[in-house]
Amino acid sequence: MEHNQFDNEYYVMSMDGAENHPLLAWGSIDFAPFLKAQPVDESGYKLPLQLIFDEPYPAQYEMADLLMLASLYAVSAKFKELLEKMNIHGVQFVPAEVKSNKGEVITGHYVLHIWNKLPAIDKNNYEGSAPNRFGNILSLSKFSLDSEILNSIDLDKRLVFGLSENSTMYLIHQSIYEAIQASGLTGMRFWKVSELSHIHI
């Protein structure tokens, strides 16, 4: 697979998979708006949003700065503050609290809604399933970013984005990656797009 400059500038963000970092699930919430490529109207919800621990439950949990919430993420106030300082386009933080499997209520988290979605996969240079009738690539193992599309978008509008072809894949620019790494935030790991052929996400 051939790679371009953007494949070396962008990182895929994921959870770190530590056993003591709980997986989260939605409480009794209509979460469909969080799957759309637009900001969520917070006035339509009772805040903070109610999240719960999902199985398998950790024996002793630690609330990392980034936690998996179905195909999205929940993040700490520290994570929120870092990204807000950088005034990133297309990112929304919705207040949430988490209830553990033992009934403890943990406050101070936010649902991270990355509504900035870009059709950024080079359709002639990826490995995965064929796009379905909606243009979604449900199985994606490695890919190259579309230089023509990204060159047409100002950098400040593509610092952080989700792939519109794959709802579970979120990318961050190298400048954001470096800021996160320097901050000491926990619960996440990153792979450079050009290195995805050497790992499994």
C-alpha positions in Angstrom: 0.0 0.0 0.0 1.3 3.4 -0.9 1.1 6.2 1.6 1.1 10.0 1.3 2.0 13.0 3.5 -1.4 12.9 5.3 -1.0 9.3 6.3 2.1 10.5 8.3 0.3 13.5 9.7 -2.8 11.8 11.1 -3.3 9.3 13.9 -6.2 6.9 14.7 -7.3 7.4 18.3 -8.5 4.4 20.3 -8.9 3.3 23.9 -5.9 1.6 25.5 -7.7 -1.6 26.5 -6.5 -1.6 30.1 -8.6 -4.1 32.2 -9.2 -1.6 35.0 -10.7 1.0 32.7 -14.4 0.3 32.5 -16.4 0.1 29.3 -19.4 2.4 29.3 -23.0 2.1 28.0 -25.8 4.5 27.6 -28.5 4.7 30.3 -32.1 5.3 29.2 -31.1 7.9 26.5 -31.9 8.4 22.9 -28.3 8.4 21.6 -29.2 8.5 17.9 -28.4 12.2 17.6 -24.8 11.4 18.7 -24.3 9.3 15.6 -25.1 12.2 13.2 -22.7 14.6 11.6 -24.1 17.6 13.4 -24.0 19.1 16.9 -26.4 17.6 19.4 -29.1 19.9 20.8 -28.4 19.7 24.5 -31.7 21.3 25.4 -33.4 18.1 24.4 -31.7 16.2 27.2 -31.8 16.1 31.0 -28.2 16.9 31.9 -25.9 15.4 33.0 -26.4 12.4 30.7 -26.7 9.1 32.5 -24.1 6.5 31.6 -23.5 3.1 33.2 -20.7 0.5 33.4 -20.9 -2.2 30.8 -19.7 -5.8 31.1 -17.2 -7.1 31.7 -17.0 -5.2 34.9 -13.4 -4.5 36.2 -12.7 -5.9 39.7 -11.2 -2.5 40.7 -11.9 0.3 38.3 -9.9 3.4 37.4 -11.6 6.2 35.5 -9.2 7.1 32.7 -9.4 10.4 30.8 -10.8 8.5 27.8 -13.3 5.6 28.1 -15.1 3.7 25.4 -18.8 4.4 25.1 -20.3 2.0 22.5 -18.8 3.5 19.3 -18.1 6.8 20.9 -16.0 8.0 23.9 -16.6 9.6 27.3 -13.8 11.9 28.5 -12.6 13.6 31.7 -12.7 17.3 32.4 -9.0 17.4 31.9 -9.4 16.0 28.3 -12.2 18.5 27.6 -10.1 21.5 28.9 -7.2 20.6 26.7 -9.2 20.3 23.5 -11.2 23.4 24.3 -8.0 25.5 24.6 -7.2 24.5 21.0 -10.7 25.6 19.8 -11.2 22.5 17.6 -13.9 22.6 15.0 -16.6 19.9 15.0 -16.1 18.6 18.6 -18.8 18.8 21.3 -18.6 17.9 25.0 -21.9 17.0 26.7 -21.9 16.7 30.5 -22.4 13.2 31.8 -22.2 11.2 35.0 -21.4 7.5 35.3 -23.0 4.9 37.5 -20.8 1.9 38.3 -22.1 -1.7 38.5 -22.0 -1.3 42.3 -24.2 1.8 42.2 -21.5 4.5 42.7 -22.1 7.7 40.9 -19.0 9.2 39.3 -19.3 12.8 38.1 -17.1 15.1 36.0 -17.2 13.3 32.6 -18.4 14.3 29.2 -19.6 12.5 26.1 -17.2 13.3 23.3 -19.3 14.0 20.2 -17.0 14.4 17.2 -19.6 15.5 14.7 -17.0 16.7 12.1 -17.2 13.8 9.6 -15.1 13.7 6.4 -15.2 11.2 3.5 -11.4 11.0 3.7 -10.6 7.4 2.7 -8.8 6.9 -0.6 -11.3 4.5 -2.2 -8.5 3.1 -4.5 -6.1 2.5 -1.6 -7.5 0.7 1.3 -8.1 -2.8 2.6 -11.6 -3.7 3.9 -15.1 -4.5 2.8 -16.7 -2.8 -0.3 -18.8 0.2 0.5 -22.4 -0.6 1.1 -25.3 1.3 -0.5 -24.9 4.1 2.0 -21.1 4.4 1.3 -20.1 2.9 4.6 -17.1 0.6 4.8 -18.0 -1.6 7.8 -14.8 -3.6 7.9 -11.6 -1.5 7.6 -8.1 -2.9 8.4 -5.8 -0.3 6.8 -6.2 2.7 4.5 -4.7 5.8 3.0 -6.2 9.2 3.3 -7.5 11.0 0.2 -5.1 13.8 -0.5 -7.4 15.7 -2.8 -10.2 15.9 -0.3 -7.9 16.9 2.7 -6.1 19.5 0.6 -9.4 21.1 -0.2 -10.2 21.6 3.5 -8.4 24.2 5.7 -6.3 22.6 8.5 -8.4 24.2 11.3 -11.5 22.3 9.9 -9.8 18.9 10.0 -7.7 18.8 13.1 -10.0 16.2 14.6 -12.6 14.3 12.5 -14.4 11.0 12.2 -14.4 9.0 8.9 -17.8 9.4 7.3 -17.3 5.9 5.8 -16.6 4.2 9.1 -18.4 5.3 12.3 -15.9 3.9 14.7 -12.8 5.5 13.3 -11.6 8.9 14.6 -8.5 10.7 13.5 -6.4 13.5 15.0 -3.8 15.7 13.4 -0.2 15.4 14.6 -0.4 18.7 16.4 -3.3 17.5 18.5 -1.6 14.1 19.1 1.6 15.9 20.4 -0.5 18.1 22.8 -2.3 15.0 24.2 0.9 13.1 24.6 2.5 16.0 26.5 -0.5 16.4 28.8 -0.2 13.0 30.4 -3.9 12.1 29.7 -4.7 8.4 30.2 -6.8 5.7 28.6 -5.9 6.2 25.0 -3.5 5.0 22.4 -2.7 6.1 18.9 -1.6 4.6 15.6 -0.2 6.7 12.7 -2.3 6.0 9.6 0.8 5.0 7.7 1.5 2.3 10.3 -1.9 0.6 10.4 -0.6 -2.2 8.1 1.6 -3.3 11.0 -1.1 -3.5 13.7 -4.7 -4.5 14.3 -7.1 -2.0 15.7 
